[in-house]
Amino acid sequence: MEATTFLPIGMGLIVLGAGLGIGKFAASAAESIARQPEAAPEITAAVNLPLFLLEGVAIIAEALTFAMLFFGS
């Protein structure tokens, strides 16, 4: 078997992990805002950067998967 056979599975697991991380992180942020509504601006500001970084991991994994499938040997 070629190395590209299992590539979509591996990259799919990366995207799945990133999606689960984003969901857990956002749920925790929503719970924190529900407990302390007055701290919502600070919590939202602290949550944005890690969420963007996690989303970036998923996008990069998808781009690499397509690049390796279509342009890899």
Biopython code that builds the backbone (N, CA, C, O; Angstrom):
import numpy as np
from Bio.PDB.StructureBuilder import StructureBuilder

atoms = [
    (1, "MET", "N", (0.837, -1.187, 0.000)),
    (1, "MET", "CA", (0.000, 0.000, 0.000)),
    (1, "MET", "C", (0.875, 1.242, 0.000)),
    (1, "MET", "O", (1.976, 1.258, 0.551)),
    (2, "GLU", "N", (0.357, 2.260, -0.625)),
    (2, "GLU", "CA", (1.078, 3.520, -0.670)),
    (2, "GLU", "C", (0.845, 4.311, 0.611)),
    (2, "GLU", "O", (-0.100, 4.064, 1.361)),
    (3, "ALA", "N", (1.728, 5.257, 0.831)),
    (3, "ALA", "CA", (1.606, 6.090, 2.028)),
    (3, "ALA", "C", (0.368, 6.979, 1.962)),
    (3, "ALA", "O", (-0.175, 7.367, 2.997)),
    (4, "THR", "N", (-0.074, 7.300, 0.759)),
    (4, "THR", "CA", (-1.236, 8.183, 0.630)),
    (4, "THR", "C", (-2.553, 7.474, 0.923)),
    (4, "THR", "O", (-3.603, 8.115, 0.976)),
    (5, "THR", "N", (-2.507, 6.157, 1.112)),
    (5, "THR", "CA", (-3.734, 5.422, 1.390)),
    (5, "THR", "C", (-4.335, 5.828, 2.732)),
    (5, "THR", "O", (-5.547, 6.005, 2.849)),
    (6, "PHE", "N", (-3.493, 5.973, 3.727)),
    (6, "PHE", "CA", (-3.979, 6.282, 5.069)),
    (6, "PHE", "C", (-3.898, 7.764, 5.405)),
    (6, "PHE", "O", (-4.233, 8.171, 6.518)),
    (7, "LEU", "N", (-3.462, 8.559, 4.460)),
    (7, "LEU", "CA", (-3.330, 9.993, 4.682)),
    (7, "LEU", "C", (-4.656, 10.669, 5.036)),
    (7, "LEU", "O", (-4.694, 11.442, 5.993)),
    (8, "PRO", "N", (-5.731, 10.415, 4.315)),
    (8, "PRO", "CA", (-6.992, 11.072, 4.682)),
    (8, "PRO", "C", (-7.487, 10.687, 6.073)),
    (8, "PRO", "O", (-8.108, 11.501, 6.758)),
    (9, "ILE", "N", (-7.219, 9.465, 6.490)),
    (9, "ILE", "CA", (-7.650, 9.044, 7.826)),
    (9, "ILE", "C", (-6.890, 9.821, 8.891)),
    (9, "ILE", "O", (-7.480, 10.322, 9.848)),
    (10, "GLY", "N", (-5.579, 9.917, 8.718)),
    (10, "GLY", "CA", (-4.767, 10.642, 9.692)),
    (10, "GLY", "C", (-5.106, 12.115, 9.761)),
    (10, "GLY", "O", (-5.236, 12.684, 10.845)),
    (11, "MET", "N", (-5.249, 12.722, 8.613)),
    (11, "MET", "CA", (-5.582, 14.142, 8.605)),
    (11, "MET", "C", (-7.012, 14.368, 9.100)),
    (11, "MET", "O", (-7.300, 15.386, 9.728)),
    (12, "GLY", "N", (-7.896, 13.428, 8.821)),
    (12, "GLY", "CA", (-9.256, 13.535, 9.347)),
    (12, "GLY", "C", (-9.281, 13.476, 10.861)),
    (12, "GLY", "O", (-10.075, 14.164, 11.502)),
    (13, "LEU", "N", (-8.414, 12.655, 11.433)),
    (13, "LEU", "CA", (-8.320, 12.593, 12.889)),
    (13, "LEU", "C", (-7.801, 13.908, 13.464)),
    (13, "LEU", "O", (-8.219, 14.325, 14.545)),
    (14, "ILE", "N", (-6.894, 14.557, 12.746)),
    (14, "ILE", "CA", (-6.409, 15.867, 13.193)),
    (14, "ILE", "C", (-7.554, 16.880, 13.200)),
    (14, "ILE", "O", (-7.718, 17.635, 14.158)),
    (15, "VAL", "N", (-8.333, 16.887, 12.137)),
    (15, "VAL", "CA", (-9.458, 17.820, 12.052)),
    (15, "VAL", "C", (-10.504, 17.493, 13.116)),
    (15, "VAL", "O", (-11.085, 18.399, 13.714)),
    (16, "LEU", "N", (-10.744, 16.211, 13.353)),
    (16, "LEU", "CA", (-11.691, 15.805, 14.391)),
    (16, "LEU", "C", (-11.218, 16.271, 15.765)),
    (16, "LEU", "O", (-12.007, 16.787, 16.557)),
    (17, "GLY", "N", (-9.938, 16.086, 16.042)),
    (17, "GLY", "CA", (-9.394, 16.537, 17.322)),
    (17, "GLY", "C", (-9.485, 18.041, 17.492)),
    (17, "GLY", "O", (-9.808, 18.530, 18.574)),
    (18, "ALA", "N", (-9.202, 18.773, 16.427)),
    (18, "ALA", "CA", (-9.318, 20.233, 16.495)),
    (18, "ALA", "C", (-10.770, 20.646, 16.724)),
    (18, "ALA", "O", (-11.041, 21.570, 17.492)),
    (19, "GLY", "N", (-11.695, 19.971, 16.066)),
    (19, "GLY", "CA", (-13.111, 20.281, 16.254)),
    (19, "GLY", "C", (-13.584, 20.009, 17.671)),
    (19, "GLY", "O", (-14.342, 20.793, 18.243)),
    (20, "LEU", "N", (-13.136, 18.899, 18.233)),
    (20, "LEU", "CA", (-13.494, 18.593, 19.618)),
    (20, "LEU", "C", (-12.880, 19.601, 20.580)),
    (20, "LEU", "O", (-13.511, 20.000, 21.558)),
    (21, "GLY", "N", (-11.652, 20.011, 20.300)),
    (21, "GLY", "CA", (-11.005, 21.014, 21.140)),
    (21, "GLY", "C", (-11.726, 22.349, 21.093)),
    (21, "GLY", "O", (-11.909, 23.003, 22.120)),
    (22, "ILE", "N", (-12.133, 22.750, 19.898)),
    (22, "ILE", "CA", (-12.866, 24.005, 19.751)),
    (22, "ILE", "C", (-14.193, 23.929, 20.506)),
    (22, "ILE", "O", (-14.577, 24.880, 21.186)),
    (23, "GLY", "N", (-14.885, 22.814, 20.390)),
    (23, "GLY", "CA", (-16.164, 22.656, 21.075)),
    (23, "GLY", "C", (-16.029, 22.703, 22.583)),
    (23, "GLY", "O", (-16.814, 23.369, 23.259)),
    (24, "LYS", "N", (-15.046, 22.005, 23.111)),
    (24, "LYS", "CA", (-14.839, 21.991, 24.564)),
    (24, "LYS", "C", (-14.416, 23.369, 25.065)),
    (24, "LYS", "O", (-14.871, 23.826, 26.113)),
    (25, "PHE", "N", (-13.548, 24.018, 24.310)),
    (25, "PHE", "CA", (-13.064, 25.341, 24.698)),
    (25, "PHE", "C", (-14.202, 26.358, 24.698)),
    (25, "PHE", "O", (-14.333, 27.149, 25.633)),
    (26, "ALA", "N", (-15.022, 26.336, 23.652)),
    (26, "ALA", "CA", (-16.136, 27.280, 23.561)),
    (26, "ALA", "C", (-17.193, 26.997, 24.625)),
    (26, "ALA", "O", (-17.800, 27.926, 25.159)),
    (27, "ALA", "N", (-17.417, 25.721, 24.935)),
    (27, "ALA", "CA", (-18.382, 25.379, 25.980)),
    (27, "ALA", "C", (-17.913, 25.885, 27.339)),
    (27, "ALA", "O", (-18.712, 26.384, 28.132)),
    (28, "SER", "N", (-16.626, 25.754, 27.602)),
    (28, "SER", "CA", (-16.087, 26.255, 28.867)),
    (28, "SER", "C", (-16.196, 27.774, 28.944)),
    (28, "SER", "O", (-16.499, 28.328, 30.000)),
    (29, "ALA", "N", (-15.951, 28.435, 27.832)),
    (29, "ALA", "CA", (-16.072, 29.897, 27.811)),
    (29, "ALA", "C", (-17.520, 30.325, 28.039)),
    (29, "ALA", "O", (-17.777, 31.275, 28.778)),
    (30, "ALA", "N", (-18.456, 29.635, 27.413)),
    (30, "ALA", "CA", (-19.872, 29.966, 27.595)),
    (30, "ALA", "C", (-20.300, 29.733, 29.040)),
    (30, "ALA", "O", (-21.078, 30.510, 29.595)),
    (31, "GLU", "N", (-19.795, 28.667, 29.644)),
    (31, "GLU", "CA", (-20.114, 28.389, 31.045)),
    (31, "GLU", "C", (-19.530, 29.472, 31.954)),
    (31, "GLU", "O", (-20.173, 29.894, 32.915)),
    (32, "SER", "N", (-18.324, 29.914, 31.650)),
    (32, "SER", "CA", (-17.703, 30.974, 32.451)),
    (32, "SER", "C", (-18.479, 32.279, 32.334)),
    (32, "SER", "O", (-18.660, 32.987, 33.324)),
    (33, "ILE", "N", (-18.934, 32.597, 31.135)),
    (33, "ILE", "CA", (-19.718, 33.819, 30.945)),
    (33, "ILE", "C", (-21.066, 33.700, 31.649)),
    (33, "ILE", "O", (-21.581, 34.690, 32.170)),
    (34, "ALA", "N", (-21.640, 32.502, 31.671)),
    (34, "ALA", "CA", (-22.915, 32.313, 32.365)),
    (34, "ALA", "C", (-22.750, 32.492, 33.873)),
    (34, "ALA", "O", (-23.656, 32.981, 34.547)),
    (35, "ARG", "N", (-21.597, 32.099, 34.396)),
    (35, "ARG", "CA", (-21.363, 32.241, 35.837)),
    (35, "ARG", "C", (-21.053, 33.681, 36.225)),
    (35, "ARG", "O", (-21.489, 34.150, 37.276)),
    (36, "GLN", "N", (-20.297, 34.388, 35.374)),
    (36, "GLN", "CA", (-19.918, 35.771, 35.663)),
    (36, "GLN", "C", (-20.184, 36.641, 34.437)),
    (36, "GLN", "O", (-19.265, 36.912, 33.664)),
    (37, "PRO", "N", (-21.409, 37.074, 34.250)),
    (37, "PRO", "CA", (-21.737, 37.869, 33.062)),
    (37, "PRO", "C", (-20.970, 39.189, 32.984)),
    (37, "PRO", "O", (-20.724, 39.698, 31.890)),
    (38, "GLU", "N", (-20.594, 39.741, 34.126)),
    (38, "GLU", "CA", (-19.873, 41.015, 34.106)),
    (38, "GLU", "C", (-18.453, 40.868, 33.556)),
    (38, "GLU", "O", (-17.842, 41.860, 33.158)),
    (39, "ALA", "N", (-17.928, 39.660, 33.530)),
    (39, "ALA", "CA", (-16.579, 39.413, 33.008)),
    (39, "ALA", "C", (-16.603, 38.958, 31.546)),
    (39, "ALA", "O", (-15.585, 38.497, 31.031)),
    (40, "ALA", "N", (-17.728, 39.080, 30.886)),
    (40, "ALA", "CA", (-17.861, 38.590, 29.508)),
    (40, "ALA", "C", (-16.864, 39.221, 28.534)),
    (40, "ALA", "O", (-16.299, 38.496, 27.715)),
    (41, "PRO", "N", (-16.620, 40.528, 28.578)),
    (41, "PRO", "CA", (-15.642, 41.086, 27.618)),
    (41, "PRO", "C", (-14.229, 40.527, 27.807)),
    (41, "PRO", "O", (-13.528, 40.262, 26.831)),
    (42, "GLU", "N", (-13.816, 40.348, 29.056)),
    (42, "GLU", "CA", (-12.482, 39.811, 29.312)),
    (42, "GLU", "C", (-12.381, 38.352, 28.892)),
    (42, "GLU", "O", (-11.375, 37.928, 28.324)),
    (43, "ILE", "N", (-13.425, 37.590, 29.174)),
    (43, "ILE", "CA", (-13.423, 36.166, 28.806)),
    (43, "ILE", "C", (-13.414, 36.022, 27.289)),
    (43, "ILE", "O", (-12.675, 35.205, 26.739)),
    (44, "THR", "N", (-14.235, 36.817, 26.621)),
    (44, "THR", "CA", (-14.294, 36.753, 25.159)),
    (44, "THR", "C", (-12.952, 37.127, 24.535)),
    (44, "THR", "O", (-12.509, 36.499, 23.573)),
    (45, "ALA", "N", (-12.314, 38.150, 25.088)),
    (45, "ALA", "CA", (-11.014, 38.564, 24.557)),
    (45, "ALA", "C", (-9.964, 37.480, 24.774)),
    (45, "ALA", "O", (-9.104, 37.270, 23.919)),
    (46, "ALA", "N", (-10.028, 36.796, 25.904)),
    (46, "ALA", "CA", (-9.049, 35.747, 26.196)),
    (46, "ALA", "C", (-9.305, 34.482, 25.388)),
    (46, "ALA", "O", (-8.392, 33.679, 25.199)),
    (47, "VAL", "N", (-10.515, 34.295, 24.915)),
    (47, "VAL", "CA", (-10.881, 33.073, 24.202)),
    (47, "VAL", "C", (-10.599, 33.175, 22.702)),
    (47, "VAL", "O", (-10.359, 32.157, 22.053)),
    (48, "ASN", "N", (-10.624, 34.366, 22.153)),
    (48, "ASN", "CA", (-10.535, 34.517, 20.698)),
    (48, "ASN", "C", (-9.259, 33.952, 20.103)),
    (48, "ASN", "O", (-9.334, 33.177, 19.150)),
    (49, "LEU", "N", (-8.101, 34.302, 20.619)),
    (49, "LEU", "CA", (-6.841, 33.866, 20.020)),
    (49, "LEU", "C", (-6.683, 32.346, 20.026)),
    (49, "LEU", "O", (-6.359, 31.779, 18.982)),
    (50, "PRO", "N", (-6.899, 31.656, 21.155)),
    (50, "PRO", "CA", (-6.774, 30.187, 21.098)),
    (50, "PRO", "C", (-7.763, 29.530, 20.141)),
    (50, "PRO", "O", (-7.430, 28.539, 19.492)),
    (51, "LEU", "N", (-8.979, 30.074, 20.047)),
    (51, "LEU", "CA", (-9.942, 29.507, 19.101)),
    (51, "LEU", "C", (-9.484, 29.699, 17.666)),
    (51, "LEU", "O", (-9.643, 28.800, 16.839)),
    (52, "PHE", "N", (-8.920, 30.852, 17.360)),
    (52, "PHE", "CA", (-8.409, 31.086, 16.007)),
    (52, "PHE", "C", (-7.251, 30.150, 15.700)),
    (52, "PHE", "O", (-7.138, 29.653, 14.579)),
    (53, "LEU", "N", (-6.391, 29.903, 16.677)),
    (53, "LEU", "CA", (-5.260, 29.002, 16.461)),
    (53, "LEU", "C", (-5.729, 27.565, 16.244)),
    (53, "LEU", "O", (-5.195, 26.863, 15.385)),
    (54, "LEU", "N", (-6.718, 27.126, 17.012)),
    (54, "LEU", "CA", (-7.257, 25.778, 16.810)),
    (54, "LEU", "C", (-7.916, 25.645, 15.443)),
    (54, "LEU", "O", (-7.774, 24.619, 14.778)),
    (55, "GLU", "N", (-8.625, 26.664, 15.032)),
    (55, "GLU", "CA", (-9.254, 26.636, 13.710)),
    (55, "GLU", "C", (-8.193, 26.612, 12.614)),
    (55, "GLU", "O", (-8.370, 25.966, 11.581)),
    (56, "GLY", "N", (-7.099, 27.316, 12.847)),
    (56, "GLY", "CA", (-5.998, 27.310, 11.888)),
    (56, "GLY", "C", (-5.394, 25.931, 11.719)),
    (56, "GLY", "O", (-5.018, 25.552, 10.609)),
    (57, "VAL", "N", (-5.294, 25.177, 12.803)),
    (57, "VAL", "CA", (-4.776, 23.803, 12.721)),
    (57, "VAL", "C", (-5.663, 22.959, 11.821)),
    (57, "VAL", "O", (-5.163, 22.195, 10.994)),
    (58, "ALA", "N", (-6.962, 23.089, 11.974)),
    (58, "ALA", "CA", (-7.886, 22.310, 11.149)),
    (58, "ALA", "C", (-7.788, 22.706, 9.678)),
    (58, "ALA", "O", (-7.799, 21.841, 8.801)),
    (59, "ILE", "N", (-7.693, 23.986, 9.407)),
    (59, "ILE", "CA", (-7.606, 24.446, 8.020)),
    (59, "ILE", "C", (-6.303, 23.999, 7.379)),
    (59, "ILE", "O", (-6.296, 23.568, 6.226)),
    (60, "ILE", "N", (-5.200, 24.095, 8.111)),
    (60, "ILE", "CA", (-3.905, 23.661, 7.579)),
    (60, "ILE", "C", (-3.910, 22.157, 7.325)),
    (60, "ILE", "O", (-3.363, 21.702, 6.320)),
    (61, "ALA", "N", (-4.516, 21.381, 8.218)),
    (61, "ALA", "CA", (-4.586, 19.933, 8.016)),
    (61, "ALA", "C", (-5.381, 19.597, 6.759)),
    (61, "ALA", "O", (-4.998, 18.709, 5.997)),
    (62, "GLU", "N", (-6.478, 20.301, 6.543)),
    (62, "GLU", "CA", (-7.257, 20.057, 5.327)),
    (62, "GLU", "C", (-6.473, 20.435, 4.079)),
    (62, "GLU", "O", (-6.483, 19.699, 3.092)),
    (63, "ALA", "N", (-5.797, 21.570, 4.116)),
    (63, "ALA", "CA", (-5.017, 22.007, 2.957)),
    (63, "ALA", "C", (-3.882, 21.033, 2.658)),
    (63, "ALA", "O", (-3.631, 20.714, 1.495)),
    (64, "LEU", "N", (-3.199, 20.560, 3.688)),
    (64, "LEU", "CA", (-2.118, 19.595, 3.486)),
    (64, "LEU", "C", (-2.640, 18.270, 2.942)),
    (64, "LEU", "O", (-1.994, 17.636, 2.108)),
    (65, "THR", "N", (-3.801, 17.859, 3.415)),
    (65, "THR", "CA", (-4.382, 16.613, 2.916)),
    (65, "THR", "C", (-4.659, 16.709, 1.424)),
    (65, "THR", "O", (-4.288, 15.818, 0.660)),
    (66, "PHE", "N", (-5.309, 17.785, 1.011)),
    (66, "PHE", "CA", (-5.611, 17.931, -0.407)),
    (66, "PHE", "C", (-4.344, 18.082, -1.234)),
    (66, "PHE", "O", (-4.257, 17.550, -2.340)),
    (67, "ALA", "N", (-3.365, 18.800, -0.709)),
    (67, "ALA", "CA", (-2.111, 18.974, -1.446)),
    (67, "ALA", "C", (-1.390, 17.639, -1.616)),
    (67, "ALA", "O", (-0.873, 17.349, -2.695)),
    (68, "MET", "N", (-1.351, 16.836, -0.576)),
    (68, "MET", "CA", (-0.668, 15.542, -0.661)),
    (68, "MET", "C", (-1.429, 14.555, -1.537)),
    (68, "MET", "O", (-0.822, 13.736, -2.228)),
    (69, "LEU", "N", (-2.744, 14.629, -1.510)),
    (69, "LEU", "CA", (-3.529, 13.716, -2.338)),
    (69, "LEU", "C", (-3.412, 14.050, -3.819)),
    (69, "LEU", "O", (-3.274, 13.154, -4.651)),
    (70, "PHE", "N", (-3.468, 15.327, -4.146)),
    (70, "PHE", "CA", (-3.484, 15.711, -5.550)),
    (70, "PHE", "C", (-2.105, 15.941, -6.145)),
    (70, "PHE", "O", (-1.905, 15.721, -7.339)),
    (71, "PHE", "N", (-1.149, 16.382, -5.332)),
    (71, "PHE", "CA", (0.173, 16.713, -5.861)),
    (71, "PHE", "C", (1.270, 15.792, -5.361)),
    (71, "PHE", "O", (2.393, 15.850, -5.861)),
    (72, "GLY", "N", (0.971, 14.940, -4.379)),
    (72, "GLY", "CA", (1.974, 14.013, -3.852)),
    (72, "GLY", "C", (2.162, 12.826, -4.770)),
    (72, "GLY", "O", (1.313, 12.519, -5.606)),
    (73, "SER", "N", (3.281, 12.173, -4.598)),
    (73, "SER", "CA", (3.545, 11.015, -5.469)),
    (73, "SER", "C", (3.126, 9.725, -4.800)),
    (73, "SER", "O", (3.273, 8.651, -5.383)),
]
sb = StructureBuilder()
sb.init_structure("model")
sb.init_model(0)
sb.init_chain("A")
sb.init_seg("    ")
for serial, (resi, resn, name, xyz) in enumerate(atoms, 1):
    if name == "N":
        sb.init_residue(resn, " ", resi, " ")
    sb.init_atom(name, np.array(xyz, "f"), 0.0, 1.0, " ", f" {name:<3s}", serial, name[0])
structure = sb.get_structure()
